[in-house]
Amino acid sequence: MQVADAIDDYLETLHCTRRPRTLESATQVLGEFGAHFGSRALADITRKDLLGYIAGLTGNSKRTQANKFIRICAMLRHHGIVLTKKGDRPTFTKRLPQVYDDADLKRFFAACDPRQKVFFNTLLMTGLRKEEARWLEWGDFQNGMLHVQAHPPHFAPKTHEERRITVPSTLLQMLRDMKRRPGTHVCLITPFSTPKVSEWVKTFPPS
């Protein structure tokens, strides 16, 4: 089996078992790997090949190199191949998260349109993940509570466990004031994808 065929087989499995974002990320990482080794026989790939490939990704941060290393190794394990040893994965220093103060938040929300403002306030006031907020439906809000639940085929909770969260009255009023869009039960989904949300937030770093 060639590397390109092995990648296709692995991605087909991910398509059936993982979320769209996971599949999208894996497709990109393994597409790059396949462009480098695609015509090689999978059985001929060596530990030296893998480590050399990762080391050559000089345009990527160490965190990105580590993530790509993990995904490639997962594809190899899918086909019963283990090449690496303990300590092979690139290491990186985890930075402390940056914290927004009241002035930062005021500046950030001033740049949001009305729907974005509700979206990001939902994250701030409830602690939801981006994907959880992105696929909320109006029916998830009942009696002052938010029910985080699966909405197939688009969304399932990360830990596959549903939960209920108390919604602050300020946020409930924002939601009541927001115009519902026809043809969809989803209330907060933005016109840009979740990865782009992250990039947009980066343009307003805390001071």
C-alpha positions as CSV (number, residue, x, y, z in Angstrom):
1,M,0.0,0.0,0.0
2,Q,1.3,3.4,-0.9
3,V,1.3,6.3,1.6
4,A,-1.3,8.2,-0.4
5,D,-3.7,5.2,-0.3
6,A,-3.1,4.7,3.4
7,I,-3.9,8.3,4.1
8,D,-7.2,8.0,2.1
9,D,-8.2,4.9,4.1
10,Y,-7.5,6.7,7.4
11,L,-9.4,9.8,6.4
12,E,-12.4,7.7,5.4
13,T,-12.4,6.2,8.9
14,L,-12.2,9.7,10.4
15,H,-15.1,10.8,8.3
16,C,-17.2,8.2,10.0
17,T,-16.0,8.6,13.6
18,R,-14.8,12.2,14.1
19,R,-16.1,15.8,13.9
20,P,-15.9,17.8,10.7
21,R,-13.2,20.1,12.1
22,T,-11.1,17.1,13.1
23,L,-11.4,15.7,9.6
24,E,-10.6,19.0,8.1
25,S,-7.4,19.4,10.2
26,A,-6.3,15.9,9.5
27,T,-6.9,16.2,5.8
28,Q,-4.6,19.3,5.7
29,V,-1.8,17.7,7.8
30,L,-1.8,14.4,6.0
31,G,-2.2,16.1,2.6
32,E,1.1,17.8,3.2
33,F,2.7,14.5,4.4
34,G,1.3,12.7,1.4
35,A,2.7,15.3,-1.0
36,H,6.1,14.5,0.4
37,F,5.8,10.7,0.7
38,G,2.7,9.8,-1.3
39,S,4.3,7.6,-3.9
40,R,6.4,5.7,-1.3
41,A,5.2,2.3,0.1
42,L,3.8,2.8,3.6
43,A,5.9,-0.1,4.8
44,D,9.1,1.6,3.6
45,I,8.6,4.7,5.8
46,T,11.1,4.8,8.6
47,R,11.5,6.6,11.9
48,K,14.3,8.6,10.3
49,D,11.9,9.6,7.5
50,L,9.3,10.8,9.9
51,L,11.6,12.7,12.2
52,G,13.4,14.3,9.3
53,Y,10.1,15.4,7.8
54,I,9.0,17.0,11.1
55,A,12.3,18.7,11.6
56,G,12.1,20.1,8.1
57,L,8.9,22.0,9.0
58,T,10.9,25.0,10.0
59,G,8.1,27.4,9.1
60,N,5.8,25.9,11.8
61,S,5.9,26.5,15.5
62,K,7.0,23.7,17.8
63,R,3.4,23.3,18.9
64,T,2.3,22.9,15.3
65,Q,5.1,20.4,14.6
66,A,4.0,18.4,17.6
67,N,0.3,18.4,16.5
68,K,1.3,17.2,13.0
69,F,3.6,14.6,14.5
70,I,0.6,13.3,16.6
71,R,-1.7,13.1,13.6
72,I,0.8,11.4,11.3
73,C,1.5,8.8,14.1
74,A,-2.2,8.2,14.5
75,M,-2.5,7.5,10.7
76,L,0.4,5.1,11.0
77,R,-1.0,3.3,14.0
78,H,-4.3,2.9,12.1
79,H,-2.3,0.7,9.8
80,G,-0.5,-1.1,12.6
81,I,2.8,0.8,12.3
82,V,4.6,2.3,15.2
83,L,7.8,4.0,14.3
84,T,8.5,6.4,17.1
85,K,10.1,6.2,20.6
86,K,9.5,8.1,23.8
87,G,10.8,11.7,23.4
88,D,10.5,11.8,19.6
89,R,7.5,14.2,19.7
90,P,8.6,17.9,19.4
91,T,8.3,19.8,22.7
92,F,7.2,23.3,23.3
93,T,6.6,25.7,26.2
94,K,2.9,26.3,27.0
95,R,2.3,30.0,27.5
96,L,0.0,31.4,30.1
97,P,-3.3,32.6,28.6
98,Q,-3.7,36.3,28.1
99,V,-6.5,37.8,30.2
100,Y,-8.8,40.7,29.0
101,D,-9.5,43.4,31.5
102,D,-12.7,45.6,31.4
103,A,-11.1,48.1,29.0
104,D,-10.0,45.3,26.7
105,L,-13.5,43.9,26.6
106,K,-15.0,47.3,26.0
107,R,-12.7,47.8,23.0
108,F,-13.3,44.3,21.7
109,F,-17.1,44.4,21.9
110,A,-17.2,47.9,20.3
111,A,-15.8,46.3,17.2
112,C,-18.4,43.5,17.0
113,D,-21.7,43.7,15.1
114,P,-24.8,42.9,17.1
115,R,-24.8,39.2,16.5
116,Q,-21.1,38.8,17.1
117,K,-21.6,40.7,20.4
118,V,-24.2,38.2,21.6
119,F,-22.0,35.3,20.4
120,F,-18.9,36.4,22.3
121,N,-20.9,37.4,25.4
122,T,-22.3,33.9,25.4
123,L,-18.8,32.6,25.5
124,L,-17.9,35.0,28.2
125,M,-20.9,34.6,30.5
126,T,-21.4,30.8,30.2
127,G,-17.9,29.4,29.6
128,L,-19.1,27.5,26.5
129,R,-16.6,26.3,23.8
130,K,-16.8,28.0,20.5
131,E,-18.4,25.0,18.8
132,E,-21.0,24.6,21.6
133,A,-22.1,28.3,21.2
134,R,-21.9,28.1,17.4
135,W,-24.6,25.4,17.2
136,L,-26.9,26.5,20.0
137,E,-30.6,26.4,19.0
138,W,-33.4,28.5,20.4
139,G,-34.9,25.5,22.0
140,D,-31.8,25.0,24.1
141,F,-32.8,28.0,26.3
142,Q,-35.6,27.1,28.7
143,N,-36.6,28.5,32.1
144,G,-33.4,30.5,32.5
145,M,-31.2,27.5,31.7
146,L,-29.1,26.5,28.7
147,H,-29.1,22.9,27.7
148,V,-25.9,21.9,25.9
149,Q,-26.9,19.0,23.8
150,A,-26.1,17.2,20.6
151,H,-27.5,18.5,17.3
152,P,-26.7,15.9,14.7
153,P,-25.1,15.9,12.2
154,H,-23.3,19.2,13.0
155,F,-22.5,19.0,16.7
156,A,-22.0,16.7,19.6
157,P,-20.6,17.8,23.1
158,K,-16.9,17.3,23.3
159,T,-17.1,14.7,26.1
160,H,-20.3,13.3,24.7
161,E,-22.0,14.4,27.9
162,E,-24.9,16.9,27.8
163,R,-25.2,19.5,30.6
164,R,-27.3,22.4,31.9
165,I,-25.9,25.9,32.6
166,T,-27.6,28.8,34.4
167,V,-27.9,31.8,32.0
168,P,-27.3,35.3,33.4
169,S,-30.4,37.6,33.0
170,T,-28.2,40.0,31.0
171,L,-27.5,37.4,28.4
172,L,-31.1,36.2,28.3
173,Q,-32.2,39.8,27.5
174,M,-29.6,40.0,24.7
175,L,-31.0,36.8,23.2
176,R,-34.6,38.0,23.5
177,D,-33.6,41.3,21.7
178,M,-31.8,39.5,18.9
179,K,-33.7,39.0,15.7
180,R,-34.4,35.4,14.8
181,R,-33.4,34.4,11.3
182,P,-35.9,32.6,9.1
183,G,-35.2,29.0,8.0
184,T,-33.0,28.0,10.9
185,H,-33.3,27.0,14.5
186,V,-29.7,28.0,15.2
187,C,-29.4,31.3,17.0
188,L,-25.8,32.3,17.3
189,I,-24.0,30.8,14.3
190,T,-21.9,33.5,12.7
191,P,-21.3,34.2,9.0
192,F,-17.7,33.1,9.4
193,S,-16.3,29.7,10.4
194,T,-15.0,28.9,13.9
195,P,-11.4,28.9,12.8
196,K,-11.9,32.5,11.4
197,V,-13.5,33.5,14.7
198,S,-10.2,32.6,16.4
199,E,-8.2,34.6,13.9
200,W,-10.6,37.6,14.3
201,V,-10.1,37.5,18.1
202,K,-6.4,37.6,17.7
203,T,-6.7,41.0,16.0
204,F,-7.9,42.4,19.4
205,P,-5.3,41.1,21.9
206,P,-5.5,42.2,25.5
207,S,-3.3,45.2,26.4
